[in-house]
Amino acid sequence: MTFEHFYQRAVERKGGEQAVRERLPYVASAAELAAQKDDRYLAVMTKCVFRAGFVWRVIENKWPGFEEAFSGFVPAYWQQVPPEKLEALAKDERIVRNMQKIATVPRNAFMIMEAAEQHGSFGQFLADWPADDQVGLLLWLKKHGARLGGASAQYFLRLVGYDGYILSPDVITALQNHNLVDATPGTQKALKQAQKAFNQFHQETALPYAHLSKILSLTVDAR
């Protein structure tokens, strides 16, 4: 199965090539990823953690309050924040007062700082990680971060511009329909099968992984 099949299916369903192009996500260059400040990575990471299992629109509407309450998400501060600060945030009406998710900020700040010490910045760390091993990056984020398993890490990478796929239900369905993934979604085996398929598509088309992922999602009829 060549990727041309999926592309033509997306074009047919969405009304033309221009309609498909308009839906493709922005992909940052390595230089742009490296230039992004670490506080922005912690902010986007936190946004994705709070979005999980919640109405995204509510988090977006309250986000200015999050920025104020978390004082701009400076990792050097949050990695060693005193417990009483977290307790105060659990009562802060500017944010969604979920203590388990609030508690992810220090751990994820520590992860960012550790990567920055080795690579110069967390952005450089992401820029150095090859897109043909996104599965390795997802597993790294899950191991070293907090609540960054599954879709949260994938959406984080998409929002910051990393060239990666999102294994949304539509993408998984498209891959399963053509026997490219047969493992249980979310397992390491399924991730590796998806990575193999995307690597093949990338070699065939030279398209960014993020674009391949989006095009695949456009081939499946909405439920």
C-alpha positions as CSV (number, residue, x, y, z in Angstrom):
1,M,0.0,0.0,0.0
2,T,1.5,3.3,-1.1
3,F,0.8,6.6,0.6
4,E,-0.7,7.9,-2.7
5,H,-3.8,5.8,-1.9
6,F,-4.3,7.7,1.3
7,Y,-3.6,11.1,-0.2
8,Q,-6.1,10.6,-3.0
9,R,-8.7,9.4,-0.5
10,A,-8.1,12.5,1.6
11,V,-8.4,14.8,-1.4
12,E,-11.6,13.2,-2.5
13,R,-13.2,13.4,1.0
14,K,-12.1,17.0,1.7
15,G,-12.8,18.5,-1.8
16,G,-9.5,19.0,-3.3
17,E,-5.7,19.3,-2.7
18,Q,-6.0,22.9,-1.5
19,A,-8.5,21.8,1.2
20,V,-6.1,19.2,2.3
21,R,-3.1,21.6,2.4
22,E,-5.1,24.1,4.5
23,R,-5.5,21.4,7.2
24,L,-1.8,20.5,7.5
25,P,-0.2,21.5,10.8
26,Y,2.8,23.8,11.1
27,V,6.2,22.0,11.4
28,A,9.0,23.9,13.1
29,S,12.5,23.8,11.9
30,A,15.3,22.4,14.2
31,A,16.5,26.0,14.7
32,E,13.0,27.1,15.7
33,L,12.6,24.2,18.2
34,A,16.1,25.1,19.7
35,A,15.2,28.8,20.0
36,Q,12.0,28.2,21.9
37,K,12.4,29.0,25.6
38,D,12.1,26.2,28.1
39,D,9.3,28.0,30.0
40,R,7.2,27.7,26.9
41,Y,7.8,24.0,26.7
42,L,6.7,23.5,30.3
43,A,3.6,25.7,29.7
44,V,2.5,23.7,26.6
45,M,3.3,20.4,28.4
46,T,1.1,21.5,31.3
47,K,-1.7,22.6,29.0
48,C,-1.7,19.1,27.4
49,V,-1.8,17.5,30.8
50,F,-4.7,19.6,32.0
51,R,-6.6,19.1,28.7
52,A,-6.4,15.3,29.0
53,G,-9.9,14.0,29.9
54,F,-11.2,17.5,30.1
55,V,-13.0,19.9,27.8
56,W,-10.2,21.6,25.8
57,R,-12.2,24.8,25.4
58,V,-12.4,25.3,29.2
59,I,-8.6,25.0,29.5
60,E,-8.0,27.4,26.6
61,N,-10.4,30.0,28.1
62,K,-8.7,29.8,31.5
63,W,-5.2,29.7,30.2
64,P,-4.3,33.3,30.9
65,G,-5.1,32.5,34.5
66,F,-2.8,29.5,34.4
67,E,0.0,31.7,33.1
68,E,-0.5,34.1,36.0
69,A,-0.9,31.4,38.7
70,F,2.2,29.5,37.5
71,S,4.2,32.7,37.2
72,G,5.2,32.0,33.6
73,F,6.2,28.4,34.1
74,V,10.0,29.0,34.7
75,P,11.4,25.4,35.1
76,A,14.2,26.4,37.4
77,Y,11.7,27.6,40.0
78,W,9.1,24.9,39.5
79,Q,11.5,22.0,39.8
80,Q,12.1,22.9,43.4
81,V,8.8,24.6,44.3
82,P,7.8,24.4,48.0
83,P,4.9,22.1,48.8
84,E,2.8,24.9,50.2
85,K,2.9,26.6,46.8
86,L,1.3,23.6,45.2
87,E,-1.3,23.4,48.0
88,A,-2.2,27.1,47.4
89,L,-2.6,26.4,43.7
90,A,-5.1,23.6,44.5
91,K,-7.3,26.4,45.9
92,D,-6.6,29.0,43.1
93,E,-9.7,29.7,41.1
94,R,-7.7,31.0,38.2
95,I,-6.9,27.4,37.2
96,V,-8.6,24.0,37.2
97,R,-7.9,22.9,40.7
98,N,-6.8,19.3,40.2
99,M,-4.0,18.5,42.6
100,Q,-2.8,15.4,40.7
101,K,-2.3,17.5,37.6
102,I,-0.8,20.5,39.5
103,A,1.7,18.1,41.0
104,T,3.0,17.2,37.5
105,V,4.5,20.6,37.0
106,P,7.5,20.1,39.3
107,R,8.3,16.7,37.9
108,N,8.1,17.9,34.3
109,A,10.1,21.0,35.2
110,F,12.8,18.7,36.6
111,M,12.7,16.6,33.4
112,I,13.1,19.7,31.3
113,M,16.0,21.0,33.4
114,E,17.8,17.6,33.2
115,A,17.5,17.5,29.4
116,A,18.6,21.2,29.2
117,E,21.8,20.5,31.2
118,Q,22.8,17.8,28.7
119,H,21.7,19.5,25.5
120,G,21.8,23.2,26.3
121,S,18.1,23.6,26.3
122,F,15.0,21.4,26.1
123,G,14.3,22.8,22.7
124,Q,17.7,21.6,21.5
125,F,17.0,18.2,23.0
126,L,13.8,18.0,20.9
127,A,15.6,19.3,17.8
128,D,18.3,16.6,18.2
129,W,15.7,13.7,18.4
130,P,15.1,12.2,15.0
131,A,11.5,12.1,13.7
132,D,12.1,8.5,12.5
133,D,12.3,7.5,16.2
134,Q,9.3,9.4,17.6
135,V,8.3,6.2,19.4
136,G,11.6,6.4,21.4
137,L,10.9,10.0,22.3
138,L,7.3,9.2,23.4
139,L,8.7,6.4,25.6
140,W,11.3,8.8,27.0
141,L,8.7,11.4,27.9
142,K,6.5,8.8,29.5
143,K,9.4,7.4,31.6
144,H,10.9,10.8,32.7
145,G,7.8,13.0,32.9
146,A,4.5,13.0,34.6
147,R,1.2,12.2,32.9
148,L,2.9,12.2,29.5
149,G,1.9,8.8,28.4
150,G,-0.4,8.3,25.4
151,A,-2.0,11.2,23.6
152,S,-0.8,14.0,25.9
153,A,2.8,13.6,24.8
154,Q,1.8,13.4,21.1
155,Y,-0.3,16.5,21.3
156,F,2.5,18.3,23.2
157,L,4.9,17.5,20.4
158,R,2.4,18.7,17.8
159,L,1.7,22.0,19.6
160,V,5.3,22.9,19.9
161,G,5.9,22.1,16.2
162,Y,7.9,18.9,16.5
163,D,7.6,16.8,13.3
164,G,5.6,13.9,14.7
165,Y,2.5,11.9,14.2
166,I,-0.6,11.7,16.4
167,L,-2.2,8.3,16.8
168,S,-5.7,9.6,17.0
169,P,-8.6,7.2,16.6
170,D,-8.9,8.1,12.9
171,V,-5.2,7.5,12.2
172,I,-5.3,4.2,14.1
173,T,-8.3,3.2,12.1
174,A,-6.7,4.1,8.8
175,L,-3.6,2.1,9.7
176,Q,-5.6,-0.9,10.9
177,N,-7.8,-0.9,7.8
178,H,-4.7,-1.7,5.8
179,N,-3.1,-4.1,8.3
180,L,-0.3,-1.7,9.1
181,V,-1.1,-1.9,12.8
182,D,-2.6,-5.0,14.4
183,A,-1.5,-4.6,18.0
184,T,-3.6,-3.1,20.8
185,P,-3.5,0.8,20.4
186,G,-1.3,2.4,23.0
187,T,1.0,-0.5,23.5
188,Q,4.7,-0.4,22.6
189,K,4.1,-2.9,19.9
190,A,1.4,-0.7,18.3
191,L,3.7,2.4,18.6
192,K,6.5,0.6,16.9
193,Q,4.2,-0.7,14.1
194,A,2.9,2.8,13.5
195,Q,6.5,4.2,13.5
196,K,7.5,1.6,10.9
197,A,4.5,2.6,8.7
198,F,5.2,6.3,9.0
199,N,8.9,5.8,8.3
200,Q,8.0,4.0,5.1
201,F,5.5,6.7,4.1
202,H,8.2,9.4,4.8
203,Q,10.8,7.6,2.7
204,E,8.2,7.3,-0.1
205,T,7.0,10.9,-0.1
206,A,9.5,13.0,1.8
207,L,6.5,14.6,3.5
208,P,6.8,15.7,7.2
209,Y,5.5,13.1,9.6
210,A,3.0,15.6,11.0
211,H,1.6,16.0,7.5
212,L,1.4,12.3,6.9
213,S,-0.4,11.9,10.1
214,K,-3.0,14.6,9.3
215,I,-3.6,13.3,5.8
216,L,-4.2,9.8,7.2
217,S,-6.8,11.2,9.7
218,L,-8.6,12.8,6.7
219,T,-9.2,9.5,5.0
220,V,-11.6,8.1,7.7
221,D,-15.2,9.0,7.8
222,A,-16.1,10.9,11.0
223,R,-18.0,9.0,13.5
